[in-house]
């Protein structure tokens, strides 16, 4: 059907008249992404509600796809340089939705074998062409290619060509040229790309998903005893999995295996391929059962679960029992094996397991020491105990078996096991058998031993917080008649207080949780609860453990919310309620007690916990402003002033998190805080404006918080006029005289203070320009810069949006001046931070002149010389750090995503200047404090640039990375402009910032480019220069260490191991040092922080290229050691260290290539040279 005819007919969609011309106009405008998706959604709704579908709609959808593809630069270079990531995301989304809609339309077409005509056939050919183009195009995301493959298979089914296609596919994959394929120009390009795993995988996935079962199980090849389903599909999938490295492809591969098992479950029992399942599928799945990608691991467990169901239906319980015996005989130190054990419990009686392993509960509980395994082990413990409860006839035996270890561990020394028992085991046991609580309460009353009290305490805590407990003991906590000396008539108050001050932190936390946490949020808090809480706070305010403090905050949050919820419940009779008076007295005591813990000599942990509790209380008060509790909370004005002054004193704390907490509390103005008087604010301002000139960083940072508070406190409305009229200081007088234009912009107090700080910054910069030494002593820049950063960071600029918009020209000039001053500061301090020896670098003047400038007479003193040099360096690197962080905040606040568009303030020229400044800092600075903190601001800049609509700005990060890496792997790398240090200084930070901020639509293109080029260069010694090689290795090390890129860098781990091991034998110390650090990072990335072990089969399946390398290396080292035993090869050390983390798999015998036994003769031979191995590398 022609497009002109299609336009005349139009599309009738239910009650909507969707004109083809309107759809064409929508398609032709690529910027109208929402309209395009809207039309597609209408089309989808129409397809769902209508049984018939016309061919002209398919033509329209084909045009939609062609338009999207034409607008999308599919070639990698063009796609990464000129196209905006958001634009690319929209287009790929349109392509994906279009294919899904085409697929839905084809399903609605029905059987078109009889009705097919020339026009329809042309449409189908066109659909085949575009779907094949998408399948073989690796730039398009994998989900979209999978949908395209399903479109292709559906068309083949409609045209009855699927059998011929399967034969051709089988021949193409097996390189069997004697098998005649159907010849079609559409499929030539597809068959040429079958060597690519992703192409083959999406085809197999589509065939398994779309083909009917009768075709899958039919015998298509003469002389072949296996059908395609029973042999071809699954064997090809297993073969593909062994060579995959891309995350999305690996996920799809194991989902496809899962689909194959789903189809097998629908087959009659006689047709189920059990031999393939037992000999190929299950062994393959067990190799990857501990895969590092969670989605893959879950898919594998689901596949094994379905496999067990198949085996049980086929009465192959002997295999399941054998499988279970093998698992019980090996170490369960992996998440995958524990999940398999959970699956086996459904098919095997727990009593049979206990006969084979009578210490099974103890063995499972021992797994709780591992943080990664604790939740899985607890789940296994729960499943086993539940199943055994249904099997066991003697309840006392069940209780003894599954609770015996709890008593033992509760009085033990292992904190990890105790914490996991409290968090997982006991709640699970209570949910399994609720009457267990009565058993422990009675046991505690009868024995009264510490282990009984401790265990009963945990059970009471868990039962009180559980919502679905048994009615037999749910009333244990509802009797609020307080018996003298007894809490809830269950525990002595003396015992409770002893628990609240116990040496074991977990005991204290459990007792606190018992008091604070209940299943009902409206349960009252009794006077005994208050008494115990006060006792707890008296003895637990100075605990150094951060996790303990965090848990205390969590429990008190539950307590505060419970108090307000119960108070709301009692609002109708609050005057006669005793609880309300208890709550008011507690809040008054709590505020008074906590604030007086903020004295100057208090330890950091006490101040931190106090401020966190006050911040929590402030947030709860603000969320319940209408509560009558706050109206009745009587705090005198004198007390509020005193509390406010104490909180303001917290600005002088040396720890920034504490100052930020105090700052937040004061600005939120809870009922116990008031606004300082004008005289107090004036004194704070005078003192602070002088202290930002201090050479001591602590004093300057304190002043920064005071000034930021004055600028941002909304209640200090008249402070500007007071400062202008009453404060006669040199700083303010000069400022107001210089600023002749006082427009409406000064109605915003934060903006006025920003202008004042910029004015002071210019004065300090002039002093620094005249004499850096005098400036470092009398007018350092970092105090003012730090104040500006706090102001930009804490101020809500959207609240000043109207004022800024009304004075857009003036504010733009302010930002331009501020950025120019920052850039001047960087150019001024950069020579000192980038110096070869920054700690001893003075100026290009004589020492006599230096000491005359700072009025020192003993210029011969070496100590004084070093002090001056350090003073200059501190001023320079701190100024550089503050400029970097300030510009990062400015770029973040005034980016495209903010309410104030960046186009109004940050021009292209300005952004390029900021980029060049960051490049200069990160690529030339040698001071760690300068480039490490500068990278934080650089990350903000890269994030904005990557997503910028302007193509010139969008391509800056990619071009910067490409230029640096190309220079690094070539002979043109300039060591003068890009400094080389022992850790390569800021170069890794520069590259990491670009890669971690790259949009997901780019599919990590820059990361793949960087890792591929660096590994290739280091492996083949393209970098001949030693410095280049060291820098490249240090970059690789930083990327392997970065947890944000853990999964993305996995395909390059094998290359990194080869580079590191080869570097151990280098004669250059710099190369050996960098490769040693690289190997350490790789061991951590492969085996984890705890250096856990892994089966050899799993290791070499993940990194197949390492097996021949390690074997050849072991053989070569062995031969060289025999020739020269006094000087063994240094690579022997990393080789043995790596092999020590591998152990044989239970399935190792099925695959010869996975065997670790080939290394045994060489390891035995190395045993005679253990001392030489330990010393050879260090003495080289």
PyMOL commands that set and color helices and strands:
alter all, ss='L'
color gray80, all
select helices_A, chain A and resi 3-9+20-28+33-49+55-71+76-81+85-109+118-136+142-158+162-173+185-192+197-210+213-216+228-241+247-266+269-271+274-287+294-313+317-329+335-344+350-356+360-369+371-391+395-410+415-432+436-447+450-465+474-476+493-500+505-516+527-539+546-569+571-573+578-595+604-623+628-632+637-652+656-668+678-691+697-712+719-726+730-738+744-747+749-770+772-778+782-794+797-806+808-833+838-840+847-853+862-893+902-904+908-924+928-946+951-954+956-968+987-996+1000-1002+1005-1019+1026-1041+1043-1045+1050-1063+1069-1087+1096-1102+1105-1123+1131-1139+1148-1150+1152-1154+1157-1176
alter helices_A, ss='H'
color red, helices_A
select strands_A, chain A and resi 11-13+16-18+486-487+491-492+1094-1095+1142-1143
alter strands_A, ss='S'
color yellow, strands_A
deselect
rebuild
show_as cartoon
